[in-house]
Amino acid sequence: MPAGQGRECEDCYWGKSFNNRLVINLAGFKTGDMSKLFGDFGAWLLTEIGPKPAALKINQYFLFFSLIEKQWGQVPTYEQLLNYFDAAGLRKAEVPMRWLQMACNTVVDEAMREHHSETRRVTELLNSVIDPKSNEILKRYHASLLVRVEQGVISLRSVRLSLRPAVDLLHLAGRNANAMPSQSDLERFWHVSPGQLAAVTGFVNFLNRTFDLKLESRPDKRLMEKARREKKEKELLQLIRERRYDDSFDRKWITVALSYFHGVSQVSSKQLVYTVAPYKTVPGFNVTHGKNQLWVPSCDGFPAVNNG
């Protein structure tokens, strides 16, 4: 027996604690059916995760089952659970959901869960634009996207990905007291978010078509290249501020440096092949990219950057 443990081993202590808490929780149900259901779950939980974790978590799981009793009085369908708790809530109840699948034949519908999650995210995006005029523009764009969903042209996920840059552009225009984005607003958006060029084009085309605007939907290539380069420069500066001395940091640094110095994008940091290779006393790395050998400077070759 460990020193200071007394006459009771740890498993016995936590087992008793679990049983005491389970008895108290069972008394909290109004119906015998739900009380029995939770008792069965408790017995499974004890053997599934052990006495200590079970004792620490049983009260949390009681809240989940008590809400089920309050809402339905019995085990509901997965769709009902999803609509009430949403996908995020069910993720927090992963353990009792696993038991419901096994003991109560609750069938988890992955497609339904994904649709529910995307619908919630779309709703959050629509509600994030507060200005009435801007919100009306966004809702009209959303309605046009839903028509394409009904036609089978795009998915609900595509709707969400299309709304994100539209929301950002409307917020940018709102800073200048504009509801309708102007060409200058769009150019600022391109500069701040060069990676969203393709995603925002659909919204720009919608604005031109619906409101008879004359916005240029494609920026000057040199402008975009400058914006991308400035963005990568900011990323490198941030990494210099955060500099560490380990492999994961070096991989992250090399990935950004390849994009900044060589225009190489879509590189997986985990699949990088590189060696430490100083060049004329400048610390750096030789990086294998396809059939090419590229050199990038190391973070160590740059002076420290103040957070201010």
C-alpha positions in Angstrom: 0.0 0.0 0.0 1.5 3.4 -0.9 2.6 5.6 2.0 -0.2 7.9 3.2 -2.9 5.8 1.5 -4.2 4.2 4.7 -6.0 0.9 4.4 -7.7 1.6 1.1 -6.1 1.4 -2.4 -6.7 4.1 -4.9 -9.0 2.0 -7.1 -11.2 1.2 -4.0 -11.3 4.8 -3.0 -12.4 6.0 -6.5 -14.7 3.1 -6.9 -16.6 4.1 -3.7 -16.6 7.7 -4.8 -18.1 6.7 -8.1 -20.8 4.6 -6.5 -21.7 7.4 -4.1 -22.0 9.9 -6.9 -23.9 7.5 -9.1 -26.5 6.9 -6.3 -27.0 10.6 -5.8 -27.4 11.1 -9.6 -29.9 8.3 -9.9 -32.1 10.0 -7.4 -32.2 13.1 -9.7 -34.3 11.4 -12.4 -38.0 11.7 -12.4 -38.8 8.4 -14.2 -37.7 4.9 -13.4 -36.8 4.3 -17.1 -34.3 7.1 -17.3 -32.9 6.2 -13.9 -32.3 2.6 -15.1 -30.9 3.9 -18.3 -28.4 6.0 -16.5 -27.5 3.2 -14.1 -26.7 0.9 -17.0 -24.6 3.7 -18.5 -22.8 4.1 -15.2 -22.0 0.4 -15.0 -20.5 0.5 -18.5 -18.6 3.7 -17.8 -16.9 2.2 -14.7 -15.5 -0.7 -16.7 -14.8 1.3 -19.8 -12.6 4.1 -18.4 -11.8 3.0 -14.9 -13.0 4.2 -11.4 -11.1 7.5 -11.1 -12.1 9.0 -14.5 -15.6 7.6 -14.1 -15.9 9.3 -10.6 -14.6 12.6 -11.9 -16.9 12.7 -15.0 -20.2 11.0 -13.9 -21.8 14.3 -12.7 -21.0 15.9 -16.1 -22.7 13.0 -17.9 -25.7 13.2 -15.5 -26.4 16.6 -16.9 -26.5 15.2 -20.4 -29.0 12.5 -19.5 -31.1 14.8 -17.3 -31.5 17.1 -20.3 -32.6 14.2 -22.4 -35.2 13.3 -19.8 -36.4 16.8 -19.5 -36.7 17.3 -23.3 -38.1 13.9 -24.4 -38.5 11.5 -21.4 -36.8 8.8 -23.4 -33.9 8.2 -25.7 -34.5 10.5 -28.8 -33.3 10.0 -32.4 -29.9 11.2 -33.5 -31.6 14.0 -35.5 -33.4 15.2 -32.3 -30.2 15.1 -30.4 -28.3 17.0 -33.1 -31.0 19.7 -33.3 -31.0 20.2 -29.6 -27.3 19.9 -28.6 -25.8 20.7 -32.1 -22.7 19.0 -33.3 -20.4 20.8 -30.9 -22.5 19.7 -27.9 -22.5 16.1 -29.1 -18.8 16.2 -29.4 -18.5 17.1 -25.7 -20.8 14.1 -25.0 -18.7 11.7 -27.0 -18.6 9.0 -24.3 -22.3 8.8 -23.6 -23.0 9.1 -27.4 -20.7 6.1 -27.9 -22.7 4.1 -25.3 -26.1 5.2 -26.8 -24.9 3.8 -30.2 -24.0 0.5 -28.6 -26.8 0.1 -26.0 -29.7 1.9 -27.6 -29.0 1.5 -31.3 -28.7 5.3 -31.8 -27.5 5.7 -35.4 -25.1 8.6 -36.0 -25.6 10.2 -39.4 -22.3 11.8 -40.5 -23.8 13.5 -43.4 -26.6 15.0 -41.2 -24.0 16.2 -38.7 -21.9 17.8 -41.4 -25.0 19.5 -42.9 -26.0 20.8 -39.4 -22.5 22.1 -38.7 -22.3 23.9 -42.0 -25.8 25.4 -41.5 -24.8 26.7 -38.1 -21.6 28.3 -39.5 -23.5 29.9 -42.4 -26.0 31.4 -39.9 -23.2 32.8 -37.8 -21.7 34.4 -40.9 -25.0 36.0 -41.8 -25.5 37.3 -38.3 -22.0 38.7 -38.1 -22.9 41.6 -40.5 -24.9 44.0 -38.3 -25.4 47.0 -40.7 -28.9 46.6 -42.1 -28.0 47.6 -45.7 -24.9 45.4 -45.7 -26.8 42.5 -44.2 -29.4 42.8 -46.9 -26.7 42.6 -49.6 -25.3 39.5 -47.9 -28.7 37.8 -47.6 -29.4 38.4 -51.3 -26.0 36.8 -52.1 -26.8 33.9 -49.8 -30.1 33.4 -51.5 -28.4 33.3 -54.9 -26.0 30.6 -53.6 -28.8 28.5 -52.2 -30.4 28.4 -55.7 -27.1 26.8 -56.9 -27.3 24.3 -54.0 -30.8 23.3 -55.0 -29.6 22.9 -58.6 -26.8 20.5 -57.4 -24.1 22.8 -58.6 -22.4 23.6 -55.3 -22.5 22.2 -51.7 -23.5 23.9 -48.5 -19.8 23.9 -47.6 -19.2 25.9 -50.8 -21.8 28.4 -49.7 -20.0 28.9 -46.4 -16.6 29.3 -48.1 -18.2 31.9 -50.5 -19.8 33.8 -47.7 -16.6 34.2 -45.7 -14.8 36.6 -48.1 -18.1 38.4 -48.8 -18.5 39.1 -45.1 -14.9 40.3 -44.8 -15.3 42.7 -47.8 -18.6 44.1 -46.4 -16.9 44.7 -43.0 -14.0 46.4 -44.8 -16.5 48.7 -46.7 -18.3 49.4 -43.4 -15.2 50.9 -41.9 -15.5 53.6 -44.6 -19.2 54.1 -43.9 -20.1 52.2 -47.1 -22.7 49.5 -47.4 -21.9 48.8 -51.0 -18.2 47.9 -51.5 -16.3 50.3 -53.8 -13.3 49.5 -56.0 -11.0 51.0 -53.4 -12.6 48.7 -50.8 -12.0 45.8 -53.0 -8.4 46.7 -53.7 -7.8 47.0 -49.9 -9.3 43.6 -49.5 -7.0 42.1 -52.1 -4.1 43.7 -50.4 -5.0 42.4 -46.9 -6.3 38.9 -48.1 -4.4 38.0 -51.3 -5.2 34.3 -50.7 -9.0 35.1 -51.0 -8.8 36.4 -54.5 -10.6 33.5 -56.2 -13.1 33.1 -53.3 -14.3 36.8 -53.4 -14.6 36.9 -57.2 -18.0 35.3 -57.1 -19.3 38.0 -54.7 -17.9 40.7 -56.9 -19.6 39.3 -59.9 -22.8 39.1 -58.0 -22.5 42.8 -57.0 -21.9 43.8 -60.6 -24.8 41.8 -61.9 -27.3 42.6 -59.2 -26.6 46.3 -58.5 -25.2 47.3 -61.9 -21.7 48.1 -60.5 -18.6 48.2 -62.5 -16.1 46.6 -60.1 -13.0 45.1 -61.6 -13.1 41.5 -60.4 -9.4 40.8 -61.2 -6.6 42.8 -59.8 -3.3 43.7 -61.4 -0.9 40.8 -61.2 1.9 43.0 -59.9 -0.4 44.3 -57.1 -1.3 40.8 -56.0 2.3 39.6 -56.1 3.3 42.5 -53.9 0.4 41.8 -51.5 1.4 38.1 -51.3 5.0 39.0 -50.7 4.1 41.5 -47.9 2.0 38.9 -46.3 4.8 36.3 -46.3 7.2 39.0 -45.0 4.9 39.6 -42.0 4.8 35.8 -41.4 8.6 35.6 -41.4 8.8 38.6 -39.0 6.3 37.0 -36.7 8.4 33.8 -36.7 11.5 35.8 -35.9 9.7 37.1 -32.8 8.7 33.6 -31.9 12.0 31.9 -32.8 12.7 28.6 -31.2 15.3 26.0 -31.6 13.6 22.8 -32.6 12.8 20.8 -35.7 9.1 21.8 -35.9 10.0 25.5 -35.9 12.7 25.0 -38.6 10.1 23.2 -40.8 7.6 26.0 -40.4 10.2 28.6 -41.1 11.5 26.8 -44.2 7.9 26.5 -45.6 7.3 30.2 -45.3 10.8 31.1 -46.6 10.3 28.9 -49.7 7.2 30.9 -50.5 8.8 34.3 -49.8 12.2 33.7 -51.5 11.3 31.2 -54.2 7.6 31.6 -54.8 7.1 27.9 -53.9 3.7 27.3 -52.3 1.7 24.2 -51.3 4.6 22.7 -49.4 4.0 20.2 -46.6 6.2 21.1 -43.7 6.1 17.5 -42.5 7.5 16.2 -45.9 10.3 18.7 -46.2 13.8 17.2 -47.0 16.5 19.7 -45.8 19.9 19.9 -44.4 21.7 22.7 -42.5 23.9 24.5 -45.0 25.5 28.0 -44.3 26.2 30.1 -47.4 29.2 32.5 -47.0 28.8 32.5 -43.2 25.0 33.1 -43.5 23.2 30.3 -41.7 20.6 28.5 -43.8 19.2 25.3 -45.2 19.5 23.4 -48.5 16.0 22.2 -49.3 15.1 19.5 -51.8 12.1 20.5 -53.9 11.3 18.0 -56.6 14.5 17.8 -58.7 15.7 21.2 -57.5 18.0 22.1 -54.6 16.9 25.4 -53.1 18.6 27.4 -50.4 16.9 29.6 -47.8 18.4 31.6 -44.9 17.8 30.4 -41.4 15.9 32.5 -38.8 19.2 32.6 -36.9 20.6 35.0 -39.5 18.1 37.7 -38.7 18.3 40.1 -35.7 15.6 40.0 -33.1 12.4 41.9 -33.8 10.5 43.7 -31.1 6.9 42.9 -30.5 6.1 46.6 -30.8 
